[in-house]
Amino acid sequence: MTVTYGFNATLTARAGMGDRLADLLLTGLDEGSPGASEHCVVYLVSRSASRPDVVHVTEGWTSEEHHHRIFAGAAAQAIVAQIDGLLAHEPEYTDYVPVRGKAAF
């Protein structure tokens, strides 16, 4: 599948909550969650090496419309509601359209 919409989000957890935030974001890959959708081509959760409460999420979707539709669903909204309580401030987003790359996990 081709990625036509994507973004990177940088989320800063309240002090000492970085592990919990990363674990919660990883539930986005569970069956029925947004990252498990056939329209989600990339879902990568990363941690800052120097700031333990900073977590990055990289997502790539087949379309912006699919992303918005899936994130309007109950499973995504349940994760978002839990994330909000862990954050020190609003996430920072960078939108992009991937050109080419490689991922091997």
C-alpha positions as CSV (number, residue, x, y, z in Angstrom):
1,M,0.0,0.0,0.0
2,T,1.1,3.5,-0.7
3,V,1.3,6.1,2.1
4,T,-0.2,9.4,1.0
5,Y,-0.6,11.0,4.5
6,G,1.6,10.9,7.5
7,F,2.9,12.8,10.5
8,N,5.2,12.7,13.5
9,A,4.0,13.6,16.9
10,T,6.2,14.5,19.8
11,L,4.5,14.0,23.1
12,T,6.0,15.0,26.4
13,A,4.7,13.1,29.4
14,R,4.4,14.6,32.9
15,A,7.6,13.9,34.9
16,G,8.2,10.1,35.4
17,M,5.3,9.1,33.1
18,G,7.3,8.4,29.9
19,D,7.2,4.6,30.2
20,R,3.5,4.7,30.8
21,L,2.9,7.0,27.8
22,A,5.0,4.8,25.5
23,D,3.2,1.6,26.7
24,L,-0.2,3.2,26.1
25,L,0.8,4.4,22.6
26,L,1.9,0.8,21.8
27,T,-1.7,-0.4,22.5
28,G,-2.5,1.4,19.3
29,L,-1.1,-1.7,17.5
30,D,-3.5,-4.1,19.3
31,E,-6.3,-5.8,17.3
32,G,-9.1,-3.3,16.7
33,S,-6.9,-0.3,17.5
34,P,-5.9,2.3,14.9
35,G,-2.4,1.0,14.2
36,A,-3.9,-2.4,13.3
37,S,-6.0,-0.9,10.5
38,E,-5.2,-2.0,7.0
39,H,-5.0,1.7,6.2
40,C,-2.2,2.4,8.7
41,V,1.0,1.5,6.9
42,V,3.4,2.9,9.5
43,Y,3.0,3.1,13.3
44,L,6.3,3.6,15.1
45,V,6.7,4.5,18.7
46,S,10.1,5.8,19.7
47,R,11.7,7.2,22.9
48,S,14.0,10.1,23.2
49,A,17.5,8.9,24.2
50,S,18.2,11.9,26.3
51,R,14.8,12.9,27.7
52,P,12.9,9.9,29.2
53,D,9.5,11.6,29.2
54,V,9.5,12.5,25.5
55,V,7.9,10.0,23.1
56,H,7.6,10.2,19.4
57,V,5.0,8.6,17.2
58,T,5.4,8.3,13.5
59,E,2.3,7.3,11.4
60,G,1.8,6.7,7.7
61,W,-1.7,6.2,6.3
62,T,-3.1,5.4,2.9
63,S,-5.1,8.6,3.0
64,E,-5.8,11.5,5.4
65,E,-9.5,10.6,5.1
66,H,-8.9,7.1,6.4
67,H,-6.8,8.4,9.3
68,H,-9.5,10.9,10.4
69,R,-12.3,8.3,10.0
70,I,-10.4,5.7,12.1
71,F,-9.3,8.2,14.8
72,A,-13.0,9.3,15.2
73,G,-13.8,5.7,16.3
74,A,-14.3,4.5,19.8
75,A,-11.0,2.5,20.0
76,A,-8.8,5.5,19.0
77,Q,-10.8,7.9,21.2
78,A,-10.3,5.7,24.3
79,I,-6.5,5.8,23.8
80,V,-6.6,9.6,23.2
81,A,-8.6,10.1,26.4
82,Q,-6.0,8.2,28.4
83,I,-3.1,10.0,26.7
84,D,-4.4,13.5,27.6
85,G,-4.1,12.7,31.3
86,L,-0.4,11.8,30.9
87,L,0.8,14.9,29.0
88,A,2.8,17.8,30.4
89,H,1.6,20.0,27.4
90,E,0.0,19.7,24.0
91,P,1.8,17.4,21.5
92,E,3.7,18.9,18.6
93,Y,2.9,17.6,15.1
94,T,4.9,17.6,11.9
95,D,2.9,16.5,8.8
96,Y,4.6,14.8,5.9
97,V,4.2,12.6,2.9
98,P,6.7,9.8,2.9
99,V,8.7,9.4,-0.3
100,R,10.5,6.2,0.2
101,G,12.2,4.3,3.0
102,K,12.8,1.0,4.8
103,A,11.6,-0.5,8.0
104,A,12.6,-3.9,9.4
105,F,11.6,-4.9,12.9
